Amino acid sequence: MEELASSYLDCLREVQPHGPYLLGGHCFGGWVAYEMGRQLVAAGETVEWIFVLDAPAPRRTESLSCGGSAQIDDALWLMRLGRALTEGTGVELGLNFEQLSSLPLEEGLARLGERLEEVGVLPLNSGVQQIGGLFRVFVANGTAVYDPSPEGHLRVALLRAGQFHPEYDYSPVDDQVEISASTLGWQKLSETAVAVRVVHGNHITMLCEPNVVTLATSLREFVSTSQEQ
């Protein structure tokens, strides 16, 4: 995580050499944004907000994936990737676990890639290389473990999905309060009280029309508040 964030910061500084910065990310990207913020603060920069889009705070031995992610086999990861890429689009891939579990990984990737091309999610002739790259990143993100120490001067805003998603259920790390107030564990990593907003949609569809409008509105409100201060 530290190396990944450092690499992203090299790109960020080409566009904006110095702060104040607004950083954010969805799911695994929220963890990356937090680590980027930690490194910027350590370098003497100002980070106004870390926007976390529906992700739990990182914990020492737990990944973002539910159900013992290290034990999920390739076929289940393929199914999850297919659902993540098509949820909210209205298309059905028509694949099932039994089909994919009977195939070697390379053939399973090819089958998933073919269906994603047929329904228009991937460009035609994308090939196994592209879907294989997506698959490796998807699994790596889902199984990553990140254990940051709290860093001063980081202010976290959590934008939570209002609808339940069985594959992205972060209720085990709820703060034992109503969803509108639970910080999913981020309070221990935030200098101030975590600002929580509940937006329309689930973990995936919160980024899709029309739900993304609610998300954009909330982000604009935070940015406007920062600019006024």
C-alpha positions in Angstrom: 0.0 0.0 0.0 2.8 2.4 0.9 4.6 1.8 -2.4 1.3 2.2 -4.4 0.4 5.5 -2.7 3.9 6.8 -3.2 3.7 6.0 -6.9 0.3 7.8 -7.2 1.8 10.8 -5.4 4.5 11.1 -8.0 1.7 11.5 -10.6 -0.3 13.8 -8.4 2.6 16.2 -7.9 3.0 16.5 -11.6 -0.4 18.1 -11.7 -0.4 19.8 -8.3 3.0 20.1 -6.7 1.7 21.4 -3.3 -1.5 21.4 -1.2 -4.0 21.9 0.1 -5.2 18.6 -1.3 -8.6 16.9 -1.5 -8.2 13.1 -1.9 -10.7 10.3 -2.2 -11.4 6.8 -3.4 -14.0 4.1 -3.6 -13.6 0.9 -1.6 -9.9 -0.1 -1.9 -9.3 3.4 -3.3 -10.3 4.9 0.0 -7.4 3.0 1.6 -5.0 4.3 -1.0 -6.3 7.9 -0.6 -5.7 7.6 3.2 -2.1 6.4 2.8 -1.5 9.1 0.2 -2.7 11.6 2.8 -0.5 10.2 5.5 2.6 10.5 3.2 1.7 14.1 2.2 1.2 15.2 5.8 4.6 13.6 6.7 6.1 15.7 3.9 4.6 18.9 5.5 1.7 19.3 3.1 -1.9 20.1 4.0 -4.7 17.6 3.2 -8.1 19.1 3.7 -10.2 16.0 3.3 -10.0 12.3 2.7 -13.2 11.2 1.0 -13.9 7.5 1.7 -16.6 6.0 -0.6 -18.1 3.0 1.2 -15.1 1.3 2.7 -14.3 0.2 6.2 -11.3 1.5 8.1 -8.3 -0.9 7.5 -7.5 -3.3 10.3 -4.4 -5.3 11.0 -5.4 -8.7 9.7 -8.5 -8.1 7.7 -9.0 -7.4 4.0 -11.9 -5.7 2.2 -13.3 -9.0 1.0 -15.8 -10.9 3.1 -16.0 -14.5 4.0 -12.3 -15.4 4.3 -11.1 -13.9 1.1 -7.9 -16.0 1.1 -10.1 -19.1 0.7 -12.2 -17.9 -2.2 -11.4 -19.9 -5.3 -10.8 -18.6 -8.8 -14.4 -19.4 -10.0 -15.9 -17.3 -7.2 -13.5 -14.4 -7.9 -14.5 -14.6 -11.6 -18.2 -14.5 -10.7 -17.7 -11.5 -8.3 -15.7 -9.6 -11.0 -18.4 -10.2 -13.5 -21.1 -8.9 -11.2 -19.0 -5.9 -10.2 -18.5 -4.9 -13.8 -22.2 -5.4 -14.8 -24.2 -4.5 -11.7 -26.3 -1.4 -12.4 -26.0 -1.9 -16.2 -29.1 -4.0 -16.6 -27.3 -6.8 -18.5 -26.9 -10.4 -17.5 -23.8 -12.5 -18.2 -25.6 -15.8 -18.0 -22.6 -17.4 -16.2 -22.8 -19.6 -13.2 -20.3 -21.0 -10.7 -20.6 -24.6 -11.9 -19.6 -23.6 -15.4 -16.6 -21.6 -14.3 -15.4 -24.0 -11.6 -15.1 -26.7 -14.2 -12.6 -24.7 -16.3 -8.9 -23.9 -15.7 -8.4 -20.2 -14.8 -7.2 -19.2 -18.3 -10.3 -20.7 -19.9 -12.5 -19.1 -17.2 -11.0 -15.7 -17.9 -11.6 -16.2 -21.7 -15.2 -17.1 -21.1 -15.8 -14.2 -18.9 -14.1 -11.8 -21.3 -16.2 -13.1 -24.2 -19.4 -12.5 -22.4 -18.3 -9.0 -21.3 -17.5 -8.2 -24.9 -20.8 -9.6 -26.1 -22.8 -7.4 -23.7 -20.7 -4.3 -24.4 -18.9 -3.9 -21.1 -15.5 -4.6 -22.7 -14.5 -3.5 -26.2 -14.5 -6.2 -28.8 -11.3 -8.2 -29.2 -10.1 -7.1 -25.8 -8.5 -10.5 -25.3 -7.6 -12.5 -22.3 -4.8 -10.2 -21.4 -7.1 -7.3 -20.5 -9.6 -9.3 -18.5 -6.7 -11.1 -16.9 -5.3 -7.8 -15.8 -8.6 -6.7 -14.4 -8.9 -10.0 -12.6 -5.5 -9.8 -10.9 -6.1 -6.2 -9.7 -9.6 -7.2 -8.5 -8.2 -10.1 -6.4 -5.2 -8.1 -5.2 -7.4 -5.3 -4.0 -9.9 -7.6 -2.3 -7.2 -9.5 -0.4 -4.9 -6.7 0.6 -4.2 -6.0 4.2 -3.3 -2.5 5.4 -2.5 -1.5 8.9 -1.7 2.3 9.1 -0.9 4.1 12.3 -3.1 7.2 12.9 -1.6 10.3 11.4 -2.4 13.8 12.7 -4.1 16.4 10.5 -6.2 14.0 8.4 -9.9 14.7 8.3 -12.1 11.9 7.0 -15.5 12.1 5.3 -17.3 8.8 4.8 -19.9 8.4 2.1 -21.8 5.2 2.8 -24.0 3.2 0.5 -27.6 3.3 1.8 -28.5 -0.2 0.4 -27.2 -3.5 1.6 -24.9 -5.5 -0.7 -24.2 -9.2 0.3 -20.6 -9.2 -1.1 -19.6 -5.9 0.5 -21.2 -6.1 3.9 -19.1 -4.0 6.3 -21.6 -4.1 9.2 -19.1 -6.2 11.4 -17.1 -3.0 11.8 -20.1 -0.7 12.5 -19.7 1.5 15.5 -22.9 0.0 17.0 -25.0 3.0 16.1 -27.4 3.9 13.3 -26.1 3.7 9.7 -26.3 7.5 9.5 -23.7 7.9 12.3 -21.5 4.8 12.0 -18.0 5.6 10.8 -17.1 2.0 9.9 -14.1 2.3 12.2 -12.6 5.5 10.6 -13.0 7.6 13.7 -9.8 6.2 15.1 -7.9 7.4 12.0 -9.5 10.9 11.8 -8.2 14.0 13.5 -11.8 15.3 13.8 -15.2 13.7 14.1 -15.8 11.7 10.9 -18.5 13.4 8.7 -20.9 10.6 7.5 -23.3 10.9 4.6 -25.5 8.0 3.4 -26.1 8.1 -0.3 -28.4 6.2 -2.6 -27.5 2.8 -4.0 -25.4 -0.1 -2.8 -21.6 -0.5 -2.9 -21.6 -0.8 -6.7 -24.6 1.1 -7.8 -23.8 4.2 -5.7 -21.5 5.0 -8.7 -24.2 4.5 -11.3 -26.9 6.8 -12.6 -29.1 8.1 -11.1 -27.5 7.4 -7.6 -24.2 9.0 -8.5 -26.0 12.4 -8.5 -26.5 12.1 -4.7 -22.9 11.2 -4.3 -21.7 14.1 -6.4 -24.0 16.5 -4.5 -22.5 15.4 -1.2 -18.9 15.8 -2.5 -19.7 19.3 -3.8 -21.0 20.3 -0.4 -17.7 19.2 1.3 -15.6 20.9 -1.3 -17.6 24.1 -1.1 -17.3 24.1 2.7 -13.5 23.7 2.4 -13.3 26.6 0.0 -15.3 28.9 2.3 -13.1 28.2 5.3 
